[in-house]
Amino acid sequence: MGMERHHSGNLTMRLIRTIAAATLSLALILSPMTSVQAAPARIKDIVDMEGVRENQLVGYGLVVGLNGTGDSLNNSPFTKQSLQSMLERLGVNTQGENVRTANVAAVMVTANLPPFSTQGSRMDVSVAALGDADSLQGGTLLVTPLLGADGEVYAIAQGPVLINGFSAQGDAASVISGVPTTGRISSGALIEREIDFHLGSQHTLRLALRNPDLTTARRIALAVNDFIGAPTAVPEDPATVRLTLPRNFNGNIVDLLTDIEQLIVQTDQTAKIVIDENSGIIVMGKDVRVSSVAVAQSNLTVTIAENPEVVQPNPLTLGETAVEPNTNLNVNQSDTALQVVNESVTLQQLVDGLNALGISPRDLIAILQAIKATGALQAEIEVL
């Protein structure tokens, strides 16, 4: 009798713990919405200033000094023409000659001109093969003009190319690591032309929000006006806040930007779910909410196993040993009970509730899209 009472007591305690765990899991799903504070950030980290921007440059050039890994001139006629034109400018006439060299490669050179770059300063450039070159390792870029969108030359690039990959091959095998047909030249371009923009002489300037939002734009304007003590900032739209230099301000627009860029603003954002169906990645914003909805998910698993059997003939017959197929087919369908997700749950509670169903990320993508279709998901879904 004592052992029976002890066994009954243990069973009762296990049952109580199971009920408590189930109640806790259900509470995570059905608990009410909790307040979430917006993320604080400096103004300089969430906006771009008008006129403070990079400009893209591009150029066409030749890389020489390659160890037989350059373009095949027969397959890359532009490389041959460029080589002959360069040699003619240097006083070498190769017209009518059969030029055969594998040490030259045609490349595209790209760079980003930093804002307020002065004439004579340097910047980095990237180099990428244009023809059928195998590698740019050991090559040197010859003088290459870099043009802007307006067709003007803003920089001149030249120097040894550094690559991150390599390639090697023999008679029966080859190995390639990284991308040996792209490289970089550190401080490889000399700036020849400046962008004509004088920030200090501006009296009005626009701040462009990197993540446009009406609430964030208004908070930026309020923070600036409270700090300056005058109506200096005006939110024009979700992506733009216009600054006007106050008349009694002791300084120019650069001084104003220096003063306000360190101000802290509580940022806000639109509720959004980003889905990458190819990789099964799901990213949810903190403000995602779900109305009352019931979710059920069913898994169908089909298992096929081949176990061929060897059949031996009768010793008294002239038959041959044969292999007979033997297929084991198993279909397993596990149904999940209908789960209720309560109204206005937070992101953490939503994730906990969906994880309680034991579903995979790809099934979660389908469930989120189905919840959105019912109108119960208060968030934007963006599929990459």
N, C-alpha and C positions, 0 to 999 in steps of 0.2 A: 504493500500500500504506500509506503514511504517513497519507493522508487517511482511509482506511478504518479504520485503528487509532484515529485521533483521534475519528471518528464513533462507533465502537464504545465507546470510553471514555466519551464524553458520555452515550451511551445507558445504560451501566452505572451512571454516577453518578445519572442521573435515576431509574433503577429503584430504586437504594438509598435515595434521598430519599423516593420514594413509599412504599416498604415501611416506612421509619422513621416517616413521618407516620401511616400506617395502624396501625402498632404502638402509637404514642402515643395515638391515638384509642381503640384497643381497651383500652389500659391505663387510660384515664380511666373506661371503662365497667366494667372488671372489677377495678379496684383495691380493696383491702380497706377496711373502715370505719375512719375516723379519729375520734379523740376530739373532741368539741365541748363547749366550756365554756359553762355557763349564763351568762345576762346578769346582771350585778350591777345592783342598784337600791336606792334608799333606801326604807325602810319607808313613809314618807309618800307615796311615789309609787305604791305598789301596793296600798294599803288605804284604805278609808273608815272613819272613826271613828263609832261609834254616837252619835247626837244631833247630829253636825256635818253638816247636810244642808240643802238648799233646800226650800222649800214653794211649790207652784204656786198662783197666784191667777188669777182670771178675773172679768171684769165686762162689762157692756153699757152703751154710751154713745152720744152723738151728737157728730159732727164738723160744725162750722158754718164758714161763711166760704168755701165752695167756689165757684169761678167757673162755675156752671152745670154742674158735673160730678157733682153729688150724685145721690141716689136719686130715681127717679120715684115720687111719692107714690101714684099710682094703682096701680103695680105692687108697691109696698112698703108695705102697710098698717101694718106694725109701726113704720115710720119716722114715718108720719103720727100714729099714736097716741102715740108717744113725744114727738114735737114738741108736740102739744097738751097732754099731761100736764106737760111741762116749763114751758110758757107759763102754765098754770093755777097752778103752784106759785109763779110769779113775779108772779101777779096779773093775767094777761092771759087773758080768756075767748074761746076760739075755737070753742066748741061750735056746731055748725050752720053754721059758715063753710066755704067751699070754699078750703082752703089749697093754694096752688100755688107751690111753691118748689123749685128744683133746686140749692140751695146747702147742703143738709143731707144727711148720710149716717149711717145706723146702722152701728155698728162693734162688734166684739168686742175687748176689751182684755185682754191676757195679760201676766203678769209672774212672775218667780221671786223669792220672798222670801228674801234671803240669810240664812244661819244667824247667830244672835245679833244680829240687827238691832235697834237700839234705837228707841224712839218718837221721832219727829221727824226721823230720817234719811231719805234719799231713795234711790230705785232706778229703773232704766230700765224702760220698758214698751213693748210692741209693740201696734200697732193694725192691724186688718184689716177691710175693708169687708164688711158682711153682706148688703146689698141689691145693686141693679144700678148703683151709682155707677161712673163711668168713671175717676175719679182723686180722690185725697185731697190733691193738691198745694195748698198754701196754706191748709189747714184747721186748725182749732183744736179740740181735744178739750175738751168741757165736763166739769164735775165728775163723775167716775165712780167709784163704790165698787168695790173689788176684794175678792172673797170667796174664802175658802179652802174646802177640802173639807167643813169642819164648818158652813158657812153663815155664819160670822162675817166681819165686815169688818175687814181687816187693813191696808188702804192706800186712799188716795184719789188718783186720777190726773187730771191736767189739764195742758194746755199745747199749743203748736204742734206739728203733726205734720210730721216730715221724712221724705221718701220718696226712694228711690234711682232710680225710673223716671220716665218722663214719657210723655204721649200728646198727639198733635196731629192734627187732621184738617181737611180741606177738603171741597169739593163732590164731588171725584172721587177723592180719595186720603186715606189716613190712615197714621200711623206710631205705633208703641208700642214703647218701650224699657224693659226691666225689667218690674217689676210695680208700676204706679202706684196700685194699690188696697191696698197694705200700706205701713206706715211705722213709725217708732219715735220715741219721745220720750225724750231723754236726761235722766235724773234727773227724770222726769215724774210720779213717784208719791211721796207723802208717807206714811211708815209711821205708822199710828195704834195698832197693837196689837203687842205683843211675844209671842214664843213662850216659854211658861213652862218653861224647861229650864235647870237650873243644872249646868253641867259640872263645876265645881270641887268640888261637894259629893258627887260620885259616888265610890264606893269600888271598884266593879267596872265594867268597860267592855269592849265587844266591838269587835274590829277585823274588818271585812268585806273579804275579798280581792276585788279587782276581777276577777281571773282565778282562780277557785277551783282549788286544786291541793293535794293532800295533802303533797307534798314541800315546797312553798313555805311552807305553814302551819307545818309542823314546824321549818323553818329559821328562820322569824320568831320562834317561841317560844324556840328555842335561843339565838338572838342576843340576845333581850331578857334571858333568864335569866343568860346569861354576863355581860352588861353590868351588871345590877343585883346579881348575886351572890346571888340568892334565887329560889325558884320563883314567879315573878311571872306568867308567861304560860303558858297551856295551850291547845294546839290542840284544838278541839272537833269540827271537821269540815273538809272541804276549803275551806270558805269563811269560817270563823270562828276567831279566836284570842281567847280571853278573858284580859283583864288584871285582876289584883287588886292593889290598893295595898298594898305591904308595910307591916308595923306599924312598922318602924324607919326608914321612908323619910322624909326631911326635906322635906316638901312635900305637895301634894295631887295629884290625878290629872292636872291640867294640867301640873304640873312633870314628872311621869312621862312624859307624852306628848311633852313638849318634849325630854326626854333621849333617848328611844328613836327618835323619828321620823327622825333622821339616820343611824341604823345601816344598814350596807350588807348586803344579803342576796342570795345567788345564787338567782335565780328559776328556776323550772322550769315546763314546760307540756306539755300533751298533744299528741302528734303529730297535726296536722290539716292538711287541704287544703281551702281555700275556693274554690268555683267559682261564677262568675257566667256562666251559659250565655247570657244575653242579650247581654252585651258581650264574651264570650270571655276574661274575666280569670281567671287562676289564681294563687293565692297559697299557697305551701307553707311549713309550719313547718320549723324546722331539724332536728327529730328524726324526720322522715319516713324510713322505711326500707322496702326492697323485698327480698323473698326471691328466690331464683333463679327467673327467668321468661324466656320467649322471647317477643319482640314482633315482629310484622310488620304493615305498613300498606300498603294498596293505594290508589292514586289513579286515579279514572276521570274523564277530562276529555272533554266533548262540546263541539265547536265547530261552530256553525251560521253560515254566511255566505251572505247573499243578494246575488247579482249578476245583476239583471234585464238581459235583452238586448232591444234594439230591433230588430224585424224589419220590413224595408221590403218592400212588395209589388212584384210585377213591373210595370215601367212600362207594359206593354201591357194590364194588367188594371185593373179598377176597385176593387181592394182598398184597404184602409186600413192605415196604419202601426199596428203592434201591439207590445205589450211582453210578452215571454214570461218567466216566472219561471225562475231558474236558482239552485238551492240546492246549496251545497257542504257536505256533512256529514262531519265528521272525528271519529273516536272514538279517543282515545289513553289507554291504560291502562298506567300505570307501576307495576310491582310492586317493592316493597322486600324485600330478602332478610331472612330471619328473623334478628333480632338477640337475643343473649343478654345479659340484665342479671344480673350476678352477685349472690350473696346478700349482704345487709347493706351495700349501697352507701349513701353519704351523699347528702344533698340535692343538692350540687353535682355529684356523679358521676351521679346520676339525671337531672338536667337536661341534662348534657352528653351522656349516652347517648341520651336521647329526641330531643335536638336533632340528633344525628348521623343520625337517620332522615329529617330534612328535612320534618317535619310542621308543620302550622299549629296555632295554639292550640286551635281547635275540635276538630281531630282528637286533640290531646293530651288534651282533656277526656274524649273517648270511650275513649281508651287507658287513662287512669287509672281510670275507672269499671270497665273490663273487668278490669284488674289487681286492683282491689279485689274484684270478683266471684269471682276465682279464689282469694282468700284470701292472695295474695302481698304485699299492701300493708298494712304495719303502721301504719296511720294512719286517722283519721276523716275522711270526706269530707262537707263541708257545702255544699249547693247553695243559693245565694241566690235 
